[in-house]
Amino acid sequence: MRRLLVLLVMACACWDAAHAAPLRGLSPLVSAEAGVPIEELTRRAEAGDVEAQVALAVISTGWLGHRADLPAAERWATAVAQQGDVRGDLVLGLLVLVDPTRATESDKAKALERLEAAALSLPQGRAALGLALRRGALGEADPVRARTLLAQAADDDNLEALFELADMLDTGTGGAPDPRGATELYQQAAEQGHLRSTTRLGYRLLYGKGTDANPTQGKKWLASAAERGDAVAQAALGEAYRGDVLGSPDPLKARQWFRLAAAQGNLFAMVQLAQMLMDGEGGDKNPVEASRLFLRAAEGGSLVARNELGVAFETGQGVARHLDKAMAHYRTAAEAGFPRAQYNFARMLESGPAASRDLAAARRWYRVAAEGGIRAAHYGLGEMLLQGRGGPVDKPGARASFQAAAEAGHAAGQVALANLLMGEQGDPPDPEGALKWYRQAAEAGHAGAQRKVGIMLLDGKGVEADPEQAKAWLRKAASRGDVIAQVLAVSSVCGSEADAELSRQCAAWVQSCADAGVPHCEWVLGISLQNGYRIDRNPKEGVRYLRRAAMQDHASAQARLARLHHLGDGVPKDQVAAIKWANKAAAQGNAEAQAYLASWYENGIGLPKDLGKAFAFATQAAEGKDPQGLNNLAWLHHQGLGTPKAPDKAVPLYKQAIEAGNNNAINNLAILLEEGAPGVDKDIDEARRLYVQGAEQGMSWPKVRLARMQRDGLGEPADKAAACAKLREIAAKPSSYAMYEMGVWIEEGHCPSQQRDRLAEAMQWWRKAAAKDSDDAQYRLGLAHKTGVGAPKDPALATQWFQRAASQGHAKAQQALRAR
């Protein structure tokens, strides 16, 4: 990058000089008058001596080292031209070429005409016309003709023409590029003392541009130009000594050469010297002088310096900290097209002074900076796209941005990409791919990545386990402030089989470890406080520790917080927060969180209903042997949700879920066996056995199903009266499901009504059930208030009940809301 900047600075430094360059080739026009006093020349010129007039015209330009008197130069050149001498035309044309911005179009056209005339007979005229046509300074550019004219002038040993022709060969302007031919021309001009060619030749030899690298010869030529006062050569030597192209860096010499070049106004040297002063490289730190140099260079048009000045004001180095001034400098450089400043401006717009924040603008500037090759901008843009900050959520765009940052070696981008590959946003997990990026970030020293590599290799989830490597990575993470070693110690020692004394000791360890900020210990302590396990119960304090662990990426703590927020258990009921924590946990492979997300995507609870994602998360959770995940996946196969209907696949999954302790699977499998399905034969006896098993565990669902079997005579003689009595008993416990079913049975006439109005009694039961969050009952109440059947017609109240049912995933309620 620094070498590129040197080339840019060299090009910029040569631009103004390039206009005047052919004028330095005018000395042959006055060689015959060399040494003649100005007074004598003036006397002869006024007497009509054309040679004296030419000499005075050239001398008065100041381009040969004399005091400039441009009006006099124009007057004498005009006198020469009026006598038909093209040397006057040459000087007059060059006077316009030197500063075409001040000339009218008519002036430019006349100047071009004069140079055309001079080019017919003068090498200097061909060189000047070639330069004008190359730059398009006096009209439309014509690089092909310019190259021809410069070649003709170069054949006449015009050194400026040699320099310009070499530059055109190097860049391929006006014809095919020929870098080696360019180097030969630079050397030809340098050997005849041409200063700028000497600098160019030295730089090319130093870095092997258009020739074989020869740092020794490159240094010799650069030193020759630098000692003759060429600022670009001085800056190039400073860069060479600051780097390692000449061997070991020599920052002291680098400072010396940069200081000489900076004194001549070389912008690159100012910036480089300021950076060295700011960092104390090659001598004492001097932030104040560094900031002054940045300011001088910025005022001279250096975008690098403008950005660095912004950094100085942002960090308070060498100047008083002033964020608004920092933003102003960043903005100036950003709008001028400097990518690093565009990134810094985006940062400030995202998280700078509150009054100046603009997330939408930050997002745009991150994108611009990313297109300019700033890898951190790819990461910043990815985070905003993923989180929907400053615009809509764009997960594919976020992934593409993280990928670009990761491939460019940005550690945080690598971790972000790995998180996505672990299924954080609902995509199928790719543990091997995630491990690859975690490992690259870990090798770059990213502590979080080191911890994740250690955990993945320790657990072997989706990757081949390697306990020794895992321990090595965890040790590295711990040395960078991650206390995972304490986590493992607590985990390995404090099992459920610990005796009373060890339990007390473990509780003390957990408390100490949690207070030190170890996430696993915070999770253990949080659960213990919630459940009163080995410690006095304190749910509020438990949530505090769980939140602390979750904030440090502890997946189990995140999953527990997701559950608590979903249920409103000890914390405000907040489905947005529940989803956030579940996503974070699921991205780390937490099966419990994956099961929650599967259910929420299936039922549209706080998320757009997405059966494909529901199936993907349920599959992940089942692979993790989560009981609810196994039940979820079985249910999706059972009902054909997000996957082809396959009840036969559901049976073994339900059995695994039951064995893992999921009670809902008992009821689901029993219903499947009771009703039968393609590939699954009816088995009333097994269904009854499962209902009894569930009922003995205190579950109301199987008790209601047993009552229904008694009512309908499934596997036993029908007895509606006994079934109704049993259902009333269950509903009185109370059980929201039994209350809802009681209302249905009464409405359908299965049970006698205790009121004259059967529907009125059913409504009473549904209201009781709805108050206990029965989504079916809430839907029934919404329907009643919508139609006015069974309740007063009240669209607003109907909407409220539909909303409550829909928030729990009730499909018909969701449909009713959409149909409004």
Disulfide bonds with the S-S distance in Angstrom:
Cys494-Cys506 2.23
Cys513-Cys521 2.05
Cys724-Cys751 1.83
